[in-house]
Amino acid sequence: MAETLLEVKDLTTQFKRGKKDWITAVSGVSFQVRAGEIVGLVGESGCGKSVTSLSVMRLHSKDTTRISGDIVLGGKHVLDLSDKEMQSMRGNDVSMIFQEPMSALDPIMRIGDQLAEAITLHTDLSKDEVHKRSVAMLKSVGIPEPEMTLKNYPHELSGGMCQRVMIAMAMSCEPKLLIADEPTTALDVTIQAQILALMEQIRRERNTGILLITHDLGVVAEICSRVIVMYAGHVVEEAPVDELFKHPQHPYTQGLIASVPRLGRRVHRLPSIPGSVPDLAAMPDGCRFAPRCKYAQEECRATDPALVKIADDHTCSCLFSEKEREEMLAHE
Amino acid sequence: MGKYVVKRILSMIPLLFVISVVIFMFIHLIPGDPARQIAGADATIGEVQAIREELGLTKPLVTQYVEWVGGFLTGDMGVSYTNNTTVIELLTPRLPITIYLTICSITWSALLGIIIGVVAAINRGKALDLIGMVIAIAGISLPNFWLGLQLMQIFSVNMGIFPTGGVETWQGYILPSLAMGAGIMSILARVTRSSMIENLGKDYIRTSRAKGLPESKVIMRHAFKNSSIDVITVTALQIGALIAGSVVVETVFSIPGMGRLLVDSIGYRDYEVVQALILFFSLEYMVINLLADVLYGVINPRVRYE
């Protein structure tokens, strides 16, 4: 089995609200990312996907955030590192790209300077070598005229080009792990496909592990090998991508997959999951999905189900198996 | 870039024309008669009329305007009605004093204001932020003439460190520039703080942190450099306010500068001097805004080609 790059165990992230109040955004999250695989982290807005990824990078403000659990990145326990040690890991062992490529680059700094900044931080290369590395990086992400682009400012490039630059910058110090937080959400469909292909190419050529955060199941189906589904700050299901799409176990996952429109399937009305995500400050007791779940029973409102293994590589947090749920529905 | 600067300078010409017309109209339309001031309260109507003709005030306004502008372009700014010296002779010794005072005020206030703003923004909501903002509120709430008098009382009268007025020595500049700069320091502290807070929340700051950049570099190289665009705009505008400040502070500290000359000349309806001074202040304002625009172009690539 490939080397484990990132292991998150029982991660809990809390944010300060008011003077002494803490609200829990994410709790009990555990997962792994191995070298050379693309892991999708999916869920609707506010489910804690981004909070989880920013916790891994320790990019939350220290004053207003409390993180517990264990995050092991390249053999190091991230939460025990000093600020300085963490800084030298960022961009070097783990990099991150973001949703809005246009605003993620400094608007008044040339692309070349922003790239060089990342490279000189983690290497001892001379100015010439940094330049060569920058050109090579831009070329590797498919930018046609790297020398020209280095002199450009972000506003002179398109969104897709900016995202390529972001990827080049993120990969410039050859991190083993890349965290991509909705990297294609702000781009149009053709550019999306190109950026996804580029990420797949990086994975293949460099054996990079990629944690892809998205709410787009189409993106997941296209390039992920494993999927983690989050709901209201918890992981509710994890499975290899084919398994997940063919046999989704958790009612939430089933609802998500059913709500994706498909070509050639005639539906009168697109199915949707009733209700909305619970407020972080007022989480329901028991299963967090129970208020929206058509199978919910008394027990569901009392017990918060743990993530249990239901097959090799497949875990799910529901008190009932799919068969049991079908029987319950038929019974009523 | 060069083209942009030339274009900007050329655009000042029509602006100067409009300003000169406005200044000329204003000064000639306000009530009060310089001839009456010169002749004194006891003069007869005939004597006043004679002086008026001598000063050329009986000619049509358009002719007076053309003569004034024509004189200006040939380096003749006219003669002061009250002092019997040419306007140029009157301005020459006063100009460097006011300019020096302005430079002193803007330098200390900009430096301190920016430092307070940056420190407050980084420590948002903490003690240092509060202290910085209390200083800023104090600086903007104290009128400069009152602040000038208090400084004079403490440092000149009680402690005897600085002179109470005049600028014969360099020490004479210290208290007036403190009084003049306090308001600007406060405004810059507030603007810098809010701009820094805004920029620190931007996506590219998160990107530079994700690169592994140390926080000090994130703040200076990315956040502050972006904030400096706002800071420059406000600084340029505040230099205009400094001109008004110089009028008051030069009077309080009895400094023979342009500001005090303006106050005196308005009192005497000394048209030629007032016109020259206001035109000079307008020009100063325009030059500073030009400098600000050029600096913009250097810092912000997005305005360069517009």
Interface residues (C-beta under 8 A of the other chain):
Chain A: M57 L59 D83 K84 Q87 S88 M89 R90 G91 N92 S95 M96 F98 E100 S103 A104 L105 D106 P107 I108 M109 E117 A118 L121 H122 Y153 H155 M166 M169 A170
Chain B: K202 D203 Y204 R206 T207 S208 R209 A210 K211 G212 L213 P214 E215 R221 H222 K225 N226 I229 I299 N300 P301 R302
